[in-house]
Every structure is written in structure tokens, then in C-alpha cells.
Amino acid sequence: MEKSAEAFRTISEVAQELDLPQHVLRFWESRFAQIRPLKRGGGRRYYRPEDVELLRAIRQLLYGQGYTIKGVQKILKDQGVRTVAATYGAAGGTFVPPAGGYEMEGFEESDAEADVSHAAAGFGSLHDAVAPRLPQKDRTALQDLLTELTDCVRILDTARGG
């Protein structure tokens, strides 16, 4: 049975719909204050349809257009959540930046940690795309590296009190 378009979605449903790992969605919640799913008992997340459209727009800007997290944060601030979600959510449109531009393809030294975390978080879909062409020993080595990076991010988050 398929849910209606207005129904709330769980994190697993949203992750599947957007072809993203669940931990990427949780990471984005920590970087984009505009993402606010409802949380029920036990911390279970429920995403509204507008939340899903915003996540789809963020995915398009980060992965499709090559913007950094900081660049997408500025776009959301300047353009507004509804405009960004409407423009890139359902339509997956191409963003045309203003004359001043937004940060793309790279990061400032102070953003390095967030971008490394984001790269590690998004690695699952990259791994899935590349894995069939890699020998098993290389896939295992990459999976071990991802696990180690994820553990490092968790330790840093804990040290910050988050």
C-alpha cells in the first residue's frame, strides 16, 4: 500500500526515496537548521512532504550542482526555504547564482571538518556506484576507511557536546 503525497515519512522511507543513507539525513539536520522533522517517542523522525522537498533540493545543490554545505546554507538564507524547495525539490532545476556568487567546489580551511564529514556521509552512494568495478580487497579497505572516518566524526561530535 502506497502512502498519499501528504503523508509523513520515516527516515528510512525518505532515505530510500532520495537514494541517500539515513546517516546523511541526520548529518544534514545538524548542518541545516531548516530541516526539522517531527520527533516522536524514542527520537523517531517523521518528515513532512515539505521537509522531503527541502531535502531533495539540498541533495540537488550539493550533489547535482557541486555547492558546499556553506554555499547551500547561504542560498537557503538568501533565497528562503520555500523558494529553494520549490525550485530544486520537485523540479530538480539548475540554480543560477547571483553576481556575488556562492561557494562551490572547495572550501575554506575552517570548513574542512564539515566537508570531510559530509564526504564521508555521502560515501555510501559513491561506494555503491564504484563497488562493482573494484576488487573485493579494495572494497574492504574502503569500507574500513569509511568506518574509521565515521568513528572519528562521532568522537569529534561527542567532544563538542553534540
Protein Blocks (a to p, Z undefined) as FASTA:
>chain_A
ZZdfkbccdfklmmmmnopafklmmmmmmmmmklccdddehhiacddfklmmmmmmmmmm
mmmnopafklmmmmmmmnopklmmmmmmmnopacdddfkopaeeiadfklmmmmmmmmmm
mmmmmmmmmmmmpcfklmmmmmmmmmmmmmmmmmmmmmnoZZ
